[in-house]
Amino acid sequence: MATLDEALAIALDLHTAGRTEEAEALYGRILDAVPDEPNALHLYGLLCAQGGRLEQAVELLGRAVALRPGLPEYRANLAMLHQARGDPAAAAEEYRAALCLCPDSAALAFPLAGAARQAGQGGLAMAAYRRTTLLQPDLAEPLVQAGILLRYEGRTGEAMTALRRAVRLRPDHGEAWHHLGVALQRVQDPAAPAALTHAAALLPEDATVRLNLGRAHYEAGRWDDAATALRGALALDPANDGALELLAAAGRRAGGEVGAVRTLRRLLRLRPDSANGWHALSLSEPGILGTLRRALVLQPDHRSALSGLANRLRDRREIAESLRLHDRAVRLEPASAEARWNRSLARLLAGDLAGGWEDYEARWGVADFPTRPRGLPQPLWSGEGIAGQTILLHEEQGRGDAIQFVRYAPLVAARGARVLLEVGADLVSLFHGLPGVERVVARGEPLPAFDWQCPLLSLPRAFATRLETIPAAVPYLSADPALTAAWKERLTGEGLTVGLVWAGNPQFAGDRERSPGLAALAPLLAVPGCRFFGLQLGPGRDELAGRAMPPSFTDLAPEIRDFADTAAIMASLDLVVSSCTAPAHLAGALGVPLWALLSHAPDWRWLLDRADSPWYPTARLFRQPRPGDWSAAVDEVAAALAERAARS
């Protein structure tokens, strides 16, 4: 009669020889005789796993581990089973226990990292990748996977360091070159196209690599190279939505809208049932809803087309239907940053600030969002207790955004924090002396040490701001008293003093719709009893060239060095008339009467269908009654000016 060890040896020989039915029968007889034999439980569990009976395998190996908790092999095999049955958290726990028993094992550290990453345990995954690299520094794969994880977490600098090490170890690693190229592209490094070209050569069947190569060429202004790469992506994946859209955009850049439309119409003649093609065409025909509706007839769950149609409806002020479509888009792709970002704009415009701020945080994941994440290692502040700690508040988008949301800086200081503020150099003087702000730093200057960081437009979320809780007390900014006194003396005279701004930043995507231009304001200049002062800076000043201006108009822009100068002038005026610009926000922040000229579909912060602003108590809003119609809004301002001047 065979001993237990002899029986186990025979069963294992049968198992390894592929005679699984005989092996299973013998394992069963052994366990009938000795139910708590750990080796038999372990080996029988592995045999069950080979046959796809994962639940039974996990139960058997779990019993083996309970009997012999100090054997790393048992725990590692149980971890693999947990992973195979879709429970990465349990797998990570077993790998972690095995690694504690065998801390010098790269073979345990690396799969621990993968399981932890799958389970959403980014910190544990990163620690395990680093341990793998320390234990086996010549191994490229943990560096690659660590670099990918760091990139997805927005830690671009660290990601590039890891991925550069990986490609030095393995120059033939296409995935490493791909993610290195995307990371380089994220920080606008000119080496990005070369890295992605390497990746494309090593991964010839990967459409995503060619899409990212096309995007890198596009962002570098090489439209023809972009189109070549994107056609390669479409050859591999004809339904690639991103490639179609970017190919259309490259066509617009290379040959104008006509070129883009021609390219897409040619594609649609070949594939009229392409929902992606109709969606891409919609980007070249923004005034037409039919292309988006056609895309959705062909593919009702086309997320980008849903978001696109929802955005068009938002611009038509059909907010309820816009939000319904945005909600569908987010349900289809809950992880889509673009879907949530688009919905945030509709929610905020509708006055749903609570939902809007939550969705607005998705902006950092939007590929073409105009501002790149800072990649600061300090944690994002979201309203946690912060007393006694230092926080950096930093500008992220336009100057108007900084002026509007710097109102929160004193509120952060009131929580007991030491507040540092980083902004563009032209705002430093204006923000100097803001209550509660210890130091204002110009962007690009060395930063003091700090514990937390927060972009200015994330502060409303941190304070859970609703319409009724907007911190609207003005003025929250003030002009320099000496400068203001000098300007008041200079501007003293008869009549109502009115500052004029007629154009915003032309690089802003919607500037053509929001900026009326100087010619549209001509009726204002004819209002008697007023003296007008031009505060327009930037490209909008071109409209003054060759235009005969009335004696009532004085251009002060040549004397403006920064926003502190503009503030001193505004503080000396009776009111400011401006389109949606940074100076409009400045007037509101100073508590100066602001008359804002707004497009039919305004920026979200102006809301809809109201003549006042919850952000600026001294503002009065004049809205286009229909898209493109500035004359009606300007006539309304002119009538109000005449009435105000008559009372002065």
C-alpha positions, 0 to 999 in steps of 0.5 A: 500500500502506497504512502501519502507521499508516494500517492501524491507523487503518482498523482502529480506524475499523472497530472503533468503527463496530461492524464487529468482524469486519473490524476483527479481521481487520485487527488480525490481519494487522497483528500477522502483519506486526509481532508486537510492535506495541503499539498493535495489541496494545492495540486488538485486546485491547480488541476481544477483551474486547468479545467476552467473550474475556477470557483472550485480551484479557489476554494481548494487553494484557499484551504491550502493557504489557510493550512500553510499560510507561510508558503509564498507559492500557494499564495501566488497561485491563489492570487493568479486564480483570483485574477483569472476569475476577475477579482484583482483586489483579492489577487493583490492581497495574496500577492502582497502576502506572498511578497512579504514572505519573499521580499526579494522576489521580482516575480512576485512584485511585478504581478502584484503591481498589475493586480493592484493597478487593475483593482484601482490601487494606484499607490500600491501598484506604483510601489510594486513596480518600483520594487520590481525595478529595484530588484531587477533593474535591467527589466524594461516591462515594469518601467513601461507599466509604471510609466503608463500608470504615471501618465494616466495619473497626470504625472507626466514628468515622472512618466517620461523618466520611466519610459525613457529608461525603458526604451534605453533598456529595450529599444524595440519596445513599441508600447514604451515608445508609444506612451513616451511619445504621448507623454512628450506630446502632452508637454508639447515636446518637439521630440514627440513625433519622432518617438511616435514614429518609432512606435508606429514602425514597431507596432505596424497594426496599431491604429491608435499609435498612428492616431497619436502620431497624426495628433502630434504632427497636427499640433506641430502644424505639419498638416500633410504629415498629420493627414498621412498618419491619420489615413494610416490609422483609418486603413487599420480601423476605418471606424476610428472616430478620432482619426476621422475628426482629426483628418477633417481638422487637418484638411481644414488647416491645409485646404480650409473648410472646403478641403475638409468637407471635400475629404469627408464627402469623398469618404462618405461617398464610399461609406454612406453608412459611416456614423463616424464620417457624418459626425466628422463632417459635422465639425466642418459644418457647425451650423448644420444639425442634420449631419449629427442627426444622420450619425445618430440614426446610423448609430444611436449610441455614438457618444461623440455625436450625442455630445456634439448635438447636445452642444449645438442645442445648448448654443441654441438655448435648448437647454433641457434637450441638450442636458438630456443628450449629455446625460445619455452620452455620459451614461454611454461612456462614464469614463469619457472626460469629453462627455463630462466636460461638455455636460458641465458647460450645459449644467453651469449655463442652466444654473446647476452649479453643483453638478456643473462643478463636478463635471468641470473637473473632467477638463484635464482629461480633454485632449484639446483642452487649451490648458495643460495640467500642471503636473504638480506632485502636491495633492489637489485641495478639495475642501479638506481641513487645511489649517496651518498648511500652505496652499498654492492657488494657480491661474489656469485659463484666461485672465478673466477666469483668474479675476473672477475666481480669485475671490475665493483666495480670502475664503481659503485663507479663512480656513487657516491656510497660508495662501500663495497665488500664482498668476500671469505677470500682468495680474501680479500688481492687481492681486498684490494686497488681496486679503489673506494672500501671503504672496503673489508669484508671477507664472514661471518664477520659482515657487516657495514650498507648499503642501496643497495646490488648487487651480482657481476654477476648482475652488467653487467645487471645493466650497460647494458653491451654489447660485445662492452661495456665490461669494458675491461681495464686491469690491474684492479687488481694489485699484491703487489709490495713488494711480486712481487719484491721478486718473480721476483728476485727469478724467474730470470733466463734463458728461458721463465717463464710459470705458469701452471694450469691444473684443476678446481674445481671438484665440478663444474658440467662440470669440467671433460670436462673443465679440461685437467689434468696434463698428457695432458700437458706433451707436453708443458713440453718438449718445450725447452727454457721454465721454468714451475711453477706449480700454481695448488691448490686443488684436481688437485695437486693429479696428481703430486703424483708419477709422475716424473717431468722434471727439468724445472718444479717447484711446487710453490703451497706449498708457495701460501696462497691466491690469492694475493700470486698467483697474485705476482707470475703471475706478475713475469712470462712471461705468464700463461697457464691455463684451465678454472679456477680462476687463468686464470681469475686472469692472465687476470685481472692482464694483464698478458699474458694468454693462456687459454685451453678451451673445445669444448663447453666452459663456456659462458664467452669464447664465440665461434670461436674466439682466443681472449677474449673481457673480457681479452685483454691479453688472447689468447684462444686455443680450443678443435677442438672436444669434449674430444680432448685435444691433438690438443689444447695442441699441438697448445700451444706447437708450440706457446710456442716454437716459443715464447721461440725462440724469448726470 
